[in-house]
Amino acid sequence: MSTLKKDHILGAGSAAVAGGATGAAIGAVIAGPAGLAVGAVAGGALGAVLGNRAAEAADTRLDLGHFQQIHREMPYFIDGMKWDDYAPAYRYGLETYRTRGAQPFAEAEPELEQGWGRARDVSRLTWLQARSAVEHAWRSLDETLHAKGI
């Protein structure tokens, strides 16, 4: 199981327990034994939802968790490379989409290629090797925003 999923399970689970206990206590005071059961279930469910949202918000990987989980299965993955090689490419795609996403990737690519030297950090990927990961992040944001109607 990935670290990202474990973090979300822990966040949702601990909040569900806390929400269940709180709901049970409030339900017991308001409606007795029946309220205790209903309050525990309702509080647990609400706690799980809020805990999962809090775990997602606390993810310090700047939306990279998804890419970290799948990068090795991508057709552009190069044997011998590591997450540290791909993380700057995905991050670069996410960051540049925020500033240039109104234009198609193909139009932005010449500028992106020029900026890769500064953005690559510790990555060993050349622009030609990083390009697909950058475009993947770019298109993922584009698809997400279009699906939400933004």
C-alpha positions in Angstrom: 0.0 0.0 0.0 1.3 3.4 -0.9 2.3 6.0 1.7 -0.4 8.3 0.3 -3.1 5.8 0.8 -1.8 4.9 4.3 -1.9 8.6 5.3 -5.5 9.0 4.1 -6.6 5.8 5.8 -5.0 6.9 9.1 -6.5 10.4 8.8 -10.0 9.1 8.0 -9.8 6.3 10.5 -8.7 8.4 13.5 -11.2 11.1 12.7 -14.0 8.5 12.3 -13.2 7.1 15.8 -13.2 10.6 17.3 -16.4 11.5 15.4 -18.1 8.3 16.5 -17.2 8.9 20.1 -18.4 12.5 20.0 -21.5 11.5 18.2 -22.3 8.8 20.7 -21.8 11.1 23.6 -24.0 13.8 22.2 -26.6 11.2 21.0 -26.7 9.6 24.5 -27.4 12.9 26.2 -30.1 13.9 23.7 -31.9 10.7 23.1 -30.6 8.0 25.5 -29.4 4.6 24.3 -30.9 4.8 20.8 -29.3 8.2 20.4 -26.0 6.8 21.4 -26.1 4.3 18.5 -27.3 6.8 15.9 -24.9 9.4 17.1 -22.0 7.0 16.9 -22.8 6.0 13.3 -23.4 9.6 12.2 -20.4 10.9 14.0 -18.2 8.2 12.6 -19.3 8.8 9.0 -18.8 12.5 9.3 -15.5 12.1 11.0 -14.3 9.8 8.2 -15.2 12.2 5.5 -13.6 15.2 7.3 -10.5 13.1 8.2 -10.0 12.1 4.6 -10.3 15.7 3.5 -7.8 16.8 6.2 -5.3 14.1 5.1 -5.6 15.3 1.5 -5.1 18.9 2.5 -2.0 18.0 4.6 -0.4 16.2 1.7 2.8 18.2 1.3 3.7 16.7 -2.1 2.0 19.4 -4.0 -0.4 17.0 -5.8 2.4 14.6 -6.6 1.1 11.7 -4.6 -0.9 10.3 -7.6 2.1 10.5 -9.9 4.4 9.0 -7.4 2.1 5.9 -7.2 2.0 5.5 -11.0 5.2 6.8 -12.5 6.9 3.4 -12.9 3.9 2.0 -14.9 3.9 4.9 -17.4 5.1 4.1 -21.0 7.7 6.9 -20.7 9.3 5.5 -17.6 13.0 4.8 -18.1 14.6 1.9 -16.3 17.2 3.0 -13.8 15.5 6.3 -13.1 13.9 7.0 -9.7 11.1 9.1 -8.3 13.6 11.9 -7.6 14.2 12.1 -11.4 10.5 12.3 -12.2 9.1 14.4 -9.3 10.6 17.7 -10.7 9.1 16.9 -14.1 5.6 16.4 -12.7 6.0 19.4 -10.4 7.1 21.5 -13.4 4.0 20.4 -15.3 1.7 21.3 -12.5 3.3 24.6 -11.8 3.5 25.7 -15.5 -0.1 24.7 -16.1 -1.1 27.2 -13.5 0.6 30.0 -15.4 0.3 28.8 -19.1 -2.6 26.3 -19.0 -4.8 28.6 -21.1 -2.8 27.7 -24.1 -2.3 24.2 -25.6 0.7 22.2 -24.4 2.2 22.2 -27.9 2.2 26.1 -28.0 3.8 26.3 -24.5 6.4 23.6 -25.1 9.2 25.8 -26.5 9.1 27.9 -23.3 8.8 24.8 -21.1 11.8 23.3 -22.8 13.8 26.4 -22.1 12.8 26.5 -18.4 13.5 22.8 -17.8 17.1 23.4 -17.1 16.2 25.6 -14.1 13.3 23.4 -12.9 14.9 20.0 -13.1 16.6 20.3 -9.7 18.2 16.9 -9.0 16.5 15.1 -12.0 18.8 13.3 -14.4 16.1 13.6 -17.2 16.9 15.6 -20.3 14.0 17.6 -21.7 13.2 14.9 -24.2 13.0 12.4 -21.4 11.0 14.6 -19.0 8.7 16.0 -21.7 6.1 13.2 -21.4 5.9 13.4 -17.6 5.5 17.2 -17.8 2.8 16.8 -20.4 1.1 14.1 -18.3 0.8 16.4 -15.3 -0.3 19.3 -17.6 -3.0 17.1 -19.2 -4.2 15.7 -15.9 -4.9 19.2 -14.6 -6.6 20.1 -17.9 -8.9 17.0 -17.7 -9.7 17.6 -14.1 -10.6 21.2 -14.6 -12.7 20.4 -17.7 -14.5 17.6 -15.8 -15.4 20.0 -13.0 -16.6 22.6 -15.6 -14.0 25.1 -14.8 
